[in-house]
Amino acid sequence: MRSNLGAYASFQVFLNYPFDDDFANLGDAMNFAVVAGGMLPLCAFDLTTPDRPRLEMLVEAIQHSNYSAHDFSRSTGSGPKNLARMNMPVEMGMALFHALNTQRIDHRCAFFVPTPYDYQAFISDLAGLDPKVHGNSEVRLLTDMYEWLRAVVPSALFNKQPTVDVVTKFSEFKERLLTINTSSGIGRPSHEETREMMYQVCSEAGWWDWRETRMGKDEFPDVPLSIKLPTE
């Protein structure tokens, strides 16, 4: 976790989405939209301080993020007992409370769902929050996420690009992601490797410049990537 979350609150976007492999592309789309805007994504994967309770770190992360986005693409249980995992609704509740408690001044939320109707059965309170429907399309989610950020983040803080250019760069990111010799052992690059590739693609485009200062280099150190040889 960053050493001083409060210093980056104006740029941080807390992301809440399913971490299952089946939803990885949707998570990548959300993260990429944030990075393409020159902002800083933050999610539970980034909270790795071993001597602190995860819930405490989540509260701190949400309190020090001016924005959050929540994708409810998964609503069913898993495992032999078909148990639902409740982490995502808890994180959404904390973010929504923070937004409402500050009259949406210190925190703004966006909500995404895969279909127009199913969410009304498993989280009906979203009905009054105008969730955006992405239809399980990573491009649609990327587009809606980027355009939402462009609308709510002050112009001086957000890197505004034509959405079609962001979609094009996302395609490049996906192609380059396939060239990584992953160290995760799960068949796809780790969270850190994936985020690093996003930083590289968007930095090369001039969209993400957090490593251009000494403090930024310390807070956002390079993650070494092993790239496959052409014959691999």
N, C-alpha and C positions, 0 to 999 in steps of 0.2 A: 504494500500500500504506500502511496506517496507520503513523504515525510510531513507535509503540511497541506492537507486537503483544503483548508480554508482559503489558502492563497489562490486556489484555482476555481473557486465556486462559480464564478461568472462564466467559465468555459466548460465546466463538467456536466456531463449528461449521464445520469444513472440509468442503466439498461437492465430490464427485467424480462427474461425470455427463457424458454425451455433449453436446458443444456444437453438434452439427448442428441445423439448423432443424427437422428432422423430430422431434426430441426436446425442442424448446424448452418445450413445455407441461409435460413431466415435470420439467425443470429449474426452471421457475417454481414448481411445486408444492413442491419441496424447499426452495427459498429462502423461499417464503411461510411454510411451517411454522416455519422458524427465526425469521423476523421476528415472526410472530404470537405466538411464545413470549417476545418481548422480548429475544431473543438476537441475535447478530451473525453473519450468513453470511459465509463466506470461501471463494473458489475461485480457480482459476488465472487467471480473467479479471481478478481484483483485483490481480494481481501485475504491476505495470507499471513498476517502476523500471528505466530503460533501461540503466544501467551495471552491472547485476548479472545473473549467470547465472540463468535461470529455475529450474534445479534447486536452486540454493542458496536461492532465495526459497521454493520449495515446502517444503523441509526446515524452514525457519524457521517458515513458516505452520502446518505440521502440529505442530511441537513446541510452538507457542504456541496450540494449540486443544485444549481438553479433550475435544472430541467431533468425530467425523467420520462422514459418511454417504456410501455408495458405491452408485451405481445402474448396473448392468451391462445396460442395455437394448440396447446395441449390441455385437455380438460379431463381425460380419462385416467383411470388407475393403471398400475403396472405391477408385475410380479405375481407370484402364485395366489396372493390374497387380493389382487386387484386394488391395492390401496392407492389413493390419490396422494400426491405430494403437495403440501400446503405452503411451501416456501414462497411461491410467486404471489398468491393472494395476500400473504402477510406483508411482503415488500411493497405491493401496490397500496395496501392500506396505510402503511407508514408514509409513503410518498404523498398520497392523497390527503392525509391529515395535515402534513406539512404545508401543502398547497392551500388548503382551505383555511388553516390556522393563520396564514399570512395574507389572506385575501388574494391569493395567486400572484403576489408581488415577488416574494423570495423564491417561489417554486412554481413551475408550470409542468403539467402532465399531458402526455398523449397516450392513447390506448388503441391497440390494434387487435383484430380478431380475424379468423380465417373465413368465416361465413356470416351472412347478415342476420341469421336467426338463432343458431345454436347457443350462442353465449347467453341468450335470454333465459335459457333453462338452467345453466350452471353458475351464472354470475349476473343476475338480472339487474343489479344496481348499476351496471355499466350503461344501461339503456339511456339514462339521463346525461351521459358523459360523451355522447357522440363518438363511439369508437369507429376507427377507420377499418374497412374490410379489405384485406389484401388477397383473398382467394388462394392462399398458399403460394403466391408468386413472389419470389425474392425481389424481382424488379419492381413490382408494384409496392412492396413494403419499402424498398430503398427509396423509391420516388416519393412516396407519401411522407416518409420519415425526414428526408432532406428538405422537402418543401415546407413541412411543419416547422422545422428548425429555422429555416430562412424567414418564416413569418413571425416567429416569436423572439428570436435572438436579436439584440440591437445590431444595426448594420455595421457599426464600428468593430464588433467582435466576431462577426461571422463572415466566412469566405463565400461570397455569392457567385455561383457559377450556373450556367444553363444546366438544367437537370439532365438533358440528354448527354452532356459531357460527363457528368457524374456516372451515369449508367455505362457509358463507354469505358471509363476508367475502372469501374467495377468488373467489367468483363475482362479487362487486362489483369486485374488483381487475381481473378479466379484462375486464369491461365497460368500466371506465375506461381500461384499457390501449389499447382500440380508439380512444379519443378523442385519442391523442397524435399530433401531426404529427412523425413520426420524423425524426431527423437521421442515422440510420445508413446510409441508402441500401440497406438489405436488405429493405425491405418490412415490417419489424416494429421496434418500439422497440429501441434499443441496450441492452446490459447495464446501463449506468448509468441510463438512463431507466426501464427495467423495475424496477430496484431502488428507484429514487426513488418510483415509484408505490406499491410495497409499503410503503415507509416512511410515505407519506402516509396510506394507507388504515388501517394499523395504528396510527399515531399518533392519528388522529381517533377511533379506537375506544378509545384509552387503553391500548393494548397495548405500544407501543414508544415509549420516552421518552428516547432517547439524546441528543436535541438540546435538552433542557431545561436543560442546564448550559453554561457558557461553553466548557469544554474539549470537551464533546460537539459543540457547534456547529462548533468548529474541526476536529475529527476526522471529522465526518459532515456536511460542508457540503451545502446544498441544491443539487440539480441542476435548473436551469430547464427546465420542460416547456412546449412549445408545444402548446396544446390546440386542436383543430379547432373551427371555428365551426359552429353548428347546421346550416348549409346545405351544409357540406362533405361 
